[in-house]
């Protein structure tokens, strides 16, 4: 009795899980399905949420390799049962890809046999040729545009003059030169265009040789110079003379005094390196703060004239890698701000008079350690 009660309880669970009904209103088929599901549940197998795919159903009761037929989108597809991770699936037979036209054209033929195939809307004729891949394929005959170019050099040697007449209106006829191509095949090609006048002017010359060119109605004398890494020479005019500020330092050293004429006036300066140090130019002397640190290192003492008086300072480098500049010591704080903290300590409240107004703040240490009454920020 306990076993029957257990079966009844399990049957109810299965019917609920699988959407069945335990009432007498169900059909005989539904009752059978429910009973089978209850029996499977006793064996630890739950009901299936859905039917297997048609490809799986098609191999029900078959073995791997058996022929099968599965329905897909109202069409029947023949195939073979294959084992897919423990489940037999009806897989359609592989479709053989269509044979390429050139290969199909030589099916059943021998090498050198005539053949033809369609390439789009164009019919191509040729001969069956055994390719390096051991495949017999139809190789089209040489295009009609190329044949006259080769025929024009029949019995001739490279460099001989030739003439090509194209059939119909395919291309204009031309006079050319027989030129050897890959494998020594001669073809009549149009002559190369004449080199530009600057290049022609250096024909047979070497780099640096003088030359002369007439271009666009103007003549100039120059020298042959290389245009690129291939060594092509061209006659180029001489480079323009350097500007006066560079000429003024010709033969001088950096730091030498110099002068040059500019717009009717004489400009004095000092020869200084420009363009990454490769050229000297006559530039205005550096301002006193920079001149005072010439040849010195950061931290060295320096002297700067200000209003006719000399002031001592220290050479400091600006912006990390900038030039050294002679910085004068900062001016001392107002005495009244110092007096306000004479008896105080850092952080003490303080005040002092400034231009008739009382300034409040807190005592802070200056760079030299002196306590100064610093005004409150923002006031």
Secondary structure, 3 states (H helix, E strand, C coil): CHHHHHHHHHHHHHHHHCCCCCCCCCCHHHHHHHHHHHHHHHCCCCCCCCCCCHHHHCCCCCCCCCEEEEEECCEEEEEEEEEECCEEEEEECCCCCCCCHHHHCCCCCCCCCEEEEEECCEEEEEEEEECCCCCEEEEECCCHHHHHHHHCCCCCCCCCEEEECCCCCCCCCEEEEEEECHHHCEEEEECCCCCCHHHHCCCCCCCCCEEEEEECCEEEEEEEEECCCCCCEEEEECCCCCCHHHHCCCCCCCCCEEEEEECCEEEEEEEEEECCCCEEEEECCCCHHHHCCCCCCCCCEEEEEECCEEEEEEEEECCCCCCEEEEECCCCCCHHHHHCCCCCCCCCEEEEEECCEEEEEEEEECCCCCEEEEECCCC
